[in-house]
Amino acid sequence: MHRRIIVPSALAASVLLAIPASAASFDPGAPGIGDAYYPASGNGGYDVSHYDLRLKYQPATDLLEGTATLLATATQNLSRFNLDLGLRVSEVRVNGRKAAFAASGDHELEVTPATPLAKNTPVTVVVRYAGKPSELKIGGWSAWHRTPDGGVAAQEPDSAVWWFPSNDHPLDKATYDVSVSVPDGTQAISNGVLQSQSSRLGWTRYNWRSNKPQATYLATLAVGKFDITTDKTAKGLPVLNAYSKDLGDNAGAARASLERTTEVAEWLEEVFGPYPFNALGGYVPNVTSGYALETQTRPFYSPRQFANGANVSVVVHELAHQWYGDSVSVDGWKDIWVNEGFARYSQWLWSEKEGEGTAQELADYVYANRAADDPFWTVKPGDPGPDNQFHIAVYDRGALALQALRNDLGDEDFFAILKGWPTERAYGNAKVGDFVAYAERVSGKPLAGLFDTWLYQPAKPAAGTAAEAGLSVRTAGPDAAPAAKPVQPKSWRKIAATNTVHDHGREHEQGH
């Protein structure tokens, strides 16, 4: 992970001094949206409803040229506002008029409109920019993957900075039109539905539309040479999967996994309710990373996810995020459990469906296989801290919490909650506490204590507590032989192979 750089207060103060007295009631928008883990992530003072990105990308040189049009609404009287972008800007217009702009830090673009913006008024921002995304590093870190035949934007918690100006935080979702021109013979993949494509003078333009609210980190761009398969679901949703032509030995396993996307999504609809978006699919570019990412409607998969053969479990994980993480997104990055705990638990449910180990057996194995002094138990899935945001405990201990909830409530209430939550919260944001309150409301039971035990206490729950939560706790008396080690469920290795699924450039603790 990386941490954002906060705009120095002295710079903000100098801009304030430049505001004329007549605009004294208009203030700069905050340089951050207020996230507890990433204080400078996103921006304050406005809300974006739509991004229209018109791009041209040359794979040979990694040059990206873009014109971005943002439709937004001012949420305060604004004298100035920030956008998040790391590439070089040549012009900014606000409501049709040229605006002053200045780069600050690694990725802040400070925009001063010719006329201050009144609260609750619509705002149109046009930004012309260009640069080579692979040359942009923030704290030595990059979200842009250079490939042999192009480039890919896919990262978490940030990737937009490398390819378009935005309010870069999940709290500000928007719809997207992404139009990309690339040399003939090269494809451009993005989110949603391919509306059209056309060729002219050696260049082909692809026009993509994602018509439901989408967080900025879930927007993706992949340019390269792909083998593409298309289909439609029984309900008529378009399915598009794309595979780099140079995946080598991983090509077959990647296809054998992603081509089951429709099957997995239909099963997830039984668990989580109607699929929330306008398209399905995934893509596997020739990148050297090892992670996968739930980019909305079209998850990104690194080839290394399939190094040991097909792994449908990773497809289950990323598609589960379409409900838990994409449709219902984090309110702040501390709420990562409302994404990852459920995506991991969906893998346990898939194992149960496939007869390779029930969720109960997987929970028992996780609990028994981690000693009380294992640092795993010191990580609190409900608030893991920025350095442990993607720690294996957020996944496995996070899923344990759901199995404890299931055992406490019974299947009827538990699965009603799993299905009802993404319907009630569709296209919005939520805190961990919001889910707890929802589960209490649906079940009619007080659950704060259960969630505190499994999500917030930095210690392994005692055997008695675990037994009360329905886990099979193996203990031995003082004169008895040592308790037998739990049997490893058949699905464990495939699930553990996805422990690096969100290992975004950092070392991740490997699962057992």
C-alpha positions in Angstrom: 0.0 0.0 0.0 1.0 3.6 -0.2 0.1 6.6 1.8 -1.1 9.8 0.3 0.8 13.1 0.8 -1.2 15.8 2.5 -1.2 19.2 0.8 0.9 21.5 3.0 -1.2 23.9 5.0 1.1 26.8 4.2 0.2 26.4 0.5 -3.5 26.3 1.2 -3.0 29.5 3.3 -1.2 31.2 0.4 -4.1 30.4 -1.9 -6.6 31.7 0.6 -4.8 35.1 0.7 -5.2 35.4 -3.0 -9.0 35.3 -2.8 -10.5 38.7 -3.2 -12.6 40.1 -0.3 -15.7 39.9 -2.4 -15.3 36.1 -2.4 -14.6 35.9 1.4 -17.6 33.5 1.9 -16.1 31.1 -0.6 -13.5 28.7 0.7 -11.1 26.1 -0.8 -12.3 22.5 -0.8 -10.4 20.3 1.5 -7.3 18.5 0.0 -8.6 15.2 1.5 -12.0 13.7 1.9 -11.4 12.7 5.5 -10.4 9.1 5.4 -8.9 7.8 8.7 -6.2 5.7 6.9 -5.4 8.0 4.0 -6.0 11.6 5.1 -5.2 13.1 1.7 -7.2 10.6 -0.3 -9.9 12.2 -2.3 -11.0 15.8 -2.0 -13.7 17.9 -0.4 -16.1 20.5 -1.6 -17.7 18.7 -4.6 -19.3 15.5 -5.7 -18.8 13.9 -9.1 -21.7 12.3 -10.9 -20.1 11.3 -14.2 -16.7 11.0 -15.9 -16.3 11.2 -19.6 -12.8 10.2 -20.6 -11.5 10.6 -24.1 -8.1 9.0 -24.4 -5.3 8.2 -26.9 -2.6 5.7 -25.9 0.5 4.6 -27.8 1.8 1.3 -26.5 5.2 1.7 -28.1 6.0 4.8 -26.0 3.5 4.5 -23.1 2.3 8.0 -24.0 -1.3 8.7 -22.8 -3.1 11.8 -23.9 -6.5 12.6 -22.4 -9.4 15.0 -22.2 -11.5 14.4 -19.1 -14.9 15.9 -18.6 -16.2 15.7 -15.0 -19.8 16.5 -14.2 -20.1 17.5 -10.5 -22.0 19.5 -7.9 -20.4 21.9 -5.5 -21.2 20.8 -1.9 -20.0 24.1 -0.5 -19.2 27.6 -1.7 -15.9 26.9 -3.5 -13.1 29.3 -4.3 -10.8 26.5 -5.3 -10.9 22.7 -5.4 -8.5 19.8 -5.9 -8.4 16.9 -8.3 -6.2 13.9 -7.9 -3.9 13.4 -11.0 -0.2 12.8 -11.4 0.2 13.4 -15.2 1.0 16.8 -16.8 -1.9 19.1 -17.3 -2.0 21.6 -20.2 -5.5 23.2 -19.7 -8.4 23.3 -17.2 -11.8 24.8 -17.9 -14.5 25.1 -15.3 -18.0 25.8 -16.7 -16.5 26.6 -20.0 -14.0 29.2 -18.8 -10.3 28.7 -18.5 -9.3 28.2 -14.9 -6.0 28.7 -13.1 -4.3 25.4 -12.0 -1.2 24.3 -10.2 0.3 20.9 -9.3 1.0 20.2 -5.7 2.8 17.2 -4.2 2.8 14.0 -6.2 -0.8 14.0 -7.4 -2.8 17.0 -6.3 -4.1 19.4 -9.0 -5.4 22.6 -7.5 -8.0 24.3 -9.7 -9.1 27.9 -9.2 -12.1 28.7 -11.4 -12.5 32.1 -12.9 -15.7 32.6 -10.9 -16.2 31.0 -7.4 -18.7 28.1 -7.4 -21.8 28.4 -5.3 -23.0 25.5 -3.1 -25.4 23.1 -4.8 -24.7 24.3 -8.3 -23.7 22.0 -11.2 -20.1 22.2 -12.3 -18.5 21.0 -15.5 -14.7 20.5 -15.4 -12.6 19.8 -18.5 -9.0 18.8 -18.0 -6.5 18.2 -20.9 -3.5 16.2 -19.9 -0.7 13.9 -21.1 2.2 11.8 -19.8 3.7 8.4 -19.5 2.0 6.6 -16.6 4.9 4.2 -16.1 7.1 7.1 -15.2 4.8 8.3 -12.4 5.9 7.0 -9.0 4.3 8.0 -5.7 6.5 7.0 -2.8 8.3 4.7 -5.2 5.1 2.9 -5.9 3.0 2.6 -9.1 -0.5 1.5 -10.1 0.4 1.3 -13.8 1.6 -2.0 -15.2 3.7 -1.8 -18.3 3.2 -4.9 -20.5 5.0 -6.1 -23.6 2.2 -4.8 -25.8 0.7 -2.0 -23.7 -0.3 -0.9 -20.3 -2.8 -1.6 -17.5 -4.3 0.5 -14.7 -5.5 -1.7 -11.8 -4.7 -1.1 -8.2 -6.1 -0.6 -4.7 -6.7 1.7 -2.9 -5.7 4.1 -5.7 -5.1 3.8 -9.5 -7.0 6.7 -11.1 -4.1 9.2 -10.4 -2.1 7.4 -13.1 -4.6 7.9 -15.9 -7.4 10.4 -15.2 -8.3 13.3 -12.9 -10.7 12.4 -10.2 -12.0 12.7 -6.7 -10.1 9.6 -5.8 -12.0 7.9 -2.9 -14.9 5.3 -2.8 -17.2 7.9 -1.1 -17.5 9.7 -4.4 -18.9 7.2 -7.0 -19.9 8.2 -10.5 -20.9 6.7 -13.9 -18.3 6.4 -16.6 -17.9 6.7 -20.4 -14.3 5.7 -21.4 -13.3 6.2 -25.0 -9.9 5.0 -25.9 -8.0 5.3 -29.2 -5.2 2.7 -29.8 -3.2 1.6 -32.9 -5.0 -0.9 -35.1 -4.5 -4.5 -34.0 -4.5 -3.4 -30.4 -7.5 -3.5 -28.1 -8.6 -1.3 -25.2 -10.5 -2.9 -22.4 -12.5 -1.0 -19.7 -15.5 -1.4 -17.5 -19.1 -2.1 -18.5 -20.4 -2.5 -22.0 -18.6 -1.9 -25.2 -20.9 0.6 -26.9 -19.1 0.8 -30.2 -15.7 0.7 -32.0 -14.4 2.3 -35.2 -11.2 2.5 -37.1 -9.7 5.5 -38.9 -6.2 6.3 -40.2 -4.5 3.4 -38.4 -6.2 3.9 -35.0 -9.1 2.1 -33.5 -11.4 3.7 -30.9 -13.2 1.7 -28.3 -16.2 3.3 -26.4 -17.0 1.7 -23.0 -19.9 2.6 -20.7 -20.3 1.8 -17.0 -23.8 3.0 -16.1 -23.9 2.4 -12.4 -22.1 4.3 -9.7 -18.4 3.2 -9.6 -15.6 4.0 -7.2 -12.5 5.5 -8.9 -10.2 2.6 -7.9 -12.6 0.2 -9.6 -12.2 1.9 -13.0 -9.8 0.0 -15.1 -8.0 0.4 -18.4 -6.1 -2.3 -20.3 -4.4 -1.8 -23.6 -2.7 -4.7 -25.5 -3.3 -7.6 -27.8 -6.0 -9.9 -26.4 -7.9 -13.0 -27.3 -11.5 -12.0 -26.5 -14.5 -14.3 -25.8 -18.0 -12.9 -25.6 -21.3 -14.4 -24.5 -24.6 -13.4 -22.8 -26.1 -14.6 -19.6 -29.6 -16.2 -19.5 -30.8 -12.8 -18.5 -29.1 -11.1 -21.5 -26.1 -9.5 -19.8 -23.1 -9.3 -22.0 -20.1 -11.3 -20.9 -16.6 -10.4 -22.1 -13.4 -12.1 -21.1 -10.0 -11.0 -22.4 -6.7 -12.9 -22.3 -3.3 -11.6 -23.3 -1.9 -13.5 -26.3 1.4 -14.2 -24.5 0.3 -15.8 -21.2 2.4 -18.8 -22.0 1.8 -21.9 -19.8 -0.8 -20.0 -17.7 -3.1 -19.5 -20.7 -5.1 -22.7 -20.4 -5.7 -22.4 -16.6 -6.7 -18.8 -16.9 -9.3 -19.6 -19.5 -10.6 -22.6 -17.6 -11.2 -20.3 -14.6 -12.6 -17.2 -16.2 -14.9 -19.0 -18.6 -16.9 -20.1 -15.6 -17.7 -16.5 -14.8 -21.3 -16.7 -15.8 -21.8 -19.9 -13.8 -20.3 -18.4 -10.7 -22.3 -15.2 -11.0 -25.5 -17.1 -11.4 -24.7 -19.0 -8.2 -23.8 -15.8 -6.4 -27.2 -14.4 -7.3 -28.7 -17.2 -5.3 -26.6 -16.1 -2.3 -26.4 -12.3 -2.6 -29.4 -11.4 -4.8 -29.6 -9.9 -8.3 -26.3 -9.1 -10.0 -26.0 -5.3 -9.7 -24.3 -4.2 -12.9 -24.7 -4.1 -16.7 -21.9 -6.5 -17.7 -19.8 -9.5 -16.6 -16.3 -10.7 -17.4 -12.7 -10.4 -16.5 -9.3 -10.0 -18.1 -5.8 -11.5 -17.7 -3.0 -9.2 -19.0 0.6 -10.2 -19.2 1.7 -8.6 -16.0 4.3 -9.7 -13.5 2.2 -9.0 -10.4 0.5 -11.8 -8.4 -2.8 -10.2 -7.3 -6.3 -9.9 -8.6 -8.7 -6.9 -8.3 -12.5 -6.5 -8.4 -12.5 -3.8 -11.0 -16.2 -3.2 -11.6 -17.9 -5.6 -14.0 -14.5 -6.8 -15.3 -12.1 -8.1 -12.7 -8.4 -8.0 -13.2 -6.4 -11.2 -12.7 -2.7 -11.6 -12.7 -1.5 -14.7 -14.7 0.3 -16.0 -11.5 -3.1 -16.6 -10.0 -3.3 -19.6 -12.3 0.3 -20.8 -12.1 -0.8 -24.0 -10.4 -3.8 -24.7 -12.7 -7.3 -23.5 -12.9 -8.6 -21.7 -9.7 -12.3 -20.9 -9.8 -12.0 -19.8 -6.2 -10.3 -16.6 -7.2 -13.1 -15.9 -9.7 -15.6 -16.5 -6.9 -13.8 -14.0 -4.7 -13.6 -11.2 -7.3 -17.2 -11.7 -8.4 -18.5 -11.7 -4.8 -16.9 -8.2 -4.6 -19.3 -7.0 -7.3 -21.9 -7.1 -4.5 -19.7 -6.6 -1.5 -17.2 -3.9 -2.3 -18.4 -2.5 -5.6 -22.1 -2.0 -5.3 -21.8 -1.6 -1.5 -18.4 0.1 -1.0 -16.4 1.1 2.0 -17.3 4.3 3.8 -13.6 4.6 4.7 -10.7 2.2 4.1 -10.9 1.1 7.8 -14.2 -0.6 6.8 -12.4 -3.0 4.5 -14.0 -6.0 6.2 -17.3 -5.2 4.5 -15.4 -6.1 1.3 -12.9 -8.8 2.2 -14.6 -10.8 4.9 -17.6 -11.5 2.6 -15.5 -12.2 -0.5 -13.5 -14.7 1.5 -16.6 -16.2 3.0 -18.1 -16.6 -0.5 -15.1 -18.8 -1.3 -16.0 -21.0 1.8 -19.6 -21.2 0.5 -18.4 -22.2 -3.0 -16.3 -25.0 -1.3 -19.4 -26.1 0.5 -21.4 -26.1 -2.7 -18.7 -28.1 -4.5 -18.5 -30.7 -1.7 -14.8 -29.8 -1.0 -15.3 -28.7 2.6 -18.1 -26.9 4.4 -17.8 -23.3 5.6 -18.0 -24.8 9.1 -15.1 -27.2 8.4 -13.0 -24.3 7.0 -13.8 -22.1 10.0 -12.8 -25.0 12.4 -9.6 -25.4 10.5 -8.7 -21.7 10.6 -9.4 -21.5 14.3 -7.5 -24.6 15.2 -4.6 -24.0 12.9 -3.6 -20.7 14.4 -2.0 -20.8 17.8 -3.1 -18.2 20.4 0.3 -16.5 20.1 0.1 -16.2 16.3 0.3 -12.5 15.3 -2.7 -13.3 13.1 -5.0 -12.8 16.1 -3.6 -9.3 16.9 -5.0 -7.9 13.7 -8.5 -6.6 14.1 -10.5 -7.1 10.9 -13.0 -4.4 11.9 -10.2 -1.8 12.0 -6.9 -3.4 11.0 -5.0 -0.2 10.4 -3.5 0.9 7.1 -0.4 -1.3 7.3 -2.7 -4.4 7.8 -5.5 -3.4 5.5 -5.0 -6.5 3.4 -3.6 -8.8 6.1 -4.7 -12.5 5.9 -6.6 -12.0 9.2 -9.0 -9.5 7.5 -9.9 -12.4 5.1 -9.8 -15.5 7.3 -10.7 -14.1 10.7 -13.2 -11.9 8.9 -14.8 -15.0 7.4 -14.7 -16.6 10.9 -16.9 -13.8 12.1 -19.5 -14.6 9.5 -19.5 -18.3 10.3 -20.0 -17.3 14.0 -22.9 -15.1 12.9 -24.4 -17.9 10.9 -24.2 -20.3 13.8 -25.7 -17.8 16.1 -28.7 -16.9 13.9 -29.3 -20.0 11.9 -29.3 -20.3 8.1 -32.6 -18.6 7.4 -31.8 -15.3 9.1 -28.1 -15.4 8.1 -28.7 -15.9 4.3 -31.6 -13.3 4.5 -29.0 -10.8 5.7 -26.4 -11.8 3.1 -29.0 -11.2 0.4 -30.8 -8.2 1.9 -27.7 -6.1 2.7 -26.5 -5.5 -0.9 -30.1 -4.8 -2.0 -30.7 -2.2 0.8 -27.3 -0.6 0.3 -27.0 -0.9 -3.5 -24.6 1.6 -5.1 -23.8 3.2 -1.8 -21.2 3.1 1.0 -21.2 1.5 4.4 -19.3 1.2 7.7 -18.7 -2.0 9.6 -21.1 -0.7 12.2 -23.8 -0.3 9.6 -23.7 -4.0 8.8 -23.8 -4.9 12.5 -26.9 -2.6 13.0 -28.5 -4.2 9.9 -27.9 -7.7 11.1 -29.4 -6.8 14.5 -32.5 -5.3 12.8 -33.1 -8.3 10.6 -32.4 -10.9 13.2 -33.9 -9.1 16.2 -30.9 -10.1 18.3 -28.2 -8.1 20.0 -25.0 -8.9 18.1 -22.5 -6.2 19.2 -20.7 -8.6 21.5 -20.3 -11.3 18.9 -18.8 -8.8 16.4 -16.6 -7.3 19.0 -15.1 -10.7 19.8 -14.4 -11.7 16.2 -13.6 -8.4 14.6 -12.2 -6.1 17.3 -10.4 -8.0 20.1 -6.6 -8.4 19.4 -6.5 -11.9 20.7 -7.7 -15.4 19.8 -11.2 -16.0 21.2 -11.1 -18.5 24.1 -12.1 -22.1 23.4 -15.3 -21.6 25.4 -16.2 -18.5 23.4 -15.4 -20.3 20.1 -17.5 -23.3 21.2 -20.4 -21.0 21.9 -20.0 -19.6 18.4 -20.4 -23.1 17.0 -16.8 -23.9 16.3 -15.6 -27.5 16.9 -12.9 -26.8 19.5 -10.5 -29.7 20.1 -9.2 -29.8 23.6 -7.5 -32.5 25.7 -7.6 -33.1 29.4 -4.4 -33.1 31.5 -4.1 -36.9 31.3 -5.3 -37.3 27.7 -3.3 -37.5 24.5 -2.8 -34.3 22.6 -5.8 -33.3 20.6 -5.6 -34.4 17.0 -4.9 -31.7 14.4 -7.9 -30.8 12.3 -8.2 -32.4 8.9 -7.4 -29.9 6.1 -10.5 -29.4 3.9 -10.0 -30.4 0.3 -10.6 -26.8 -0.9 -8.0 -25.3 1.5 -5.1 -25.2 -0.9 -7.1 -23.5 -3.7 -8.4 -20.9 -1.3 -5.0 -20.4 0.3 -3.6 -19.9 -3.2 -5.7 -16.7 -3.3 -4.2 -15.3 -0.1 -2.2 -12.9 -2.2 -5.2 -11.9 -4.2 -4.9 -8.3 -2.9 -1.1 -8.3 -2.3 -0.6 -5.0 -4.1 3.1 -4.7 -4.2 3.7 -5.5 -0.6 4.7 -8.7 1.1 1.6 -10.6 2.4 1.6 -13.2 5.1 1.1 -16.5 3.4 -1.8 -18.7 4.5 -1.2 -22.2 5.9 
